[in-house]
Amino acid sequence: MRMKSKRGSIRSNVDMTPMIDIVFQLILFFLVSTTFAILPGIKLRLPTSHTSEGTSFQGITITADADGLLFFNEKEVSPDDLKKELVLYDTGDMKKEEFPVSLEADSEVTNGTIVKIFDIIRESGYAVINLRTASAKKEN
């Protein structure tokens, strides 16, 4: 800190450069030392459809993969737990009959498994069920 004297008054200047350096070093330290949560993804090969349309979706998503695992909104569940989750799910102001449920099934999942999942969804009181597909590219 430098002190200058001009006609009897004392003025001081504080050099901000070292403080700025320390702040940047702290920011870099916290950025490097922070661990980021890596969430596992569910890998599916959705069946393709030439007539499918893209839509935005807000509601429940049920996923069935080729290994026979079921997921309720990214949470792994058994068929019995799926029914419990569906019954206890809070649909807000909407009736269960109007609340949308999206079913994503790998192309290797059997038709019998899909029918069982449909039955569980309907028995839980839901009526609006969407099947998710991958869009097939149209060739000219």
NORZI-V237015 format. One record per helix or strand. SS is the DSSP state (a for helix, b for strand). FROM is the first residue (numbers start at 1). TO is the last residue. Records with the same first field share a line. If there is no record, write none. Layout:
SS: FROM-TO ; FROM-TO
This chain:
b: 2-6 ; 9-13 ; 46-46 ; 48-49 ; 60-64 ; 70-72 ; 75-77 ; 100-106 ; 128-132 ; 134-135
a: 17-33 ; 79-88 ; 111-123
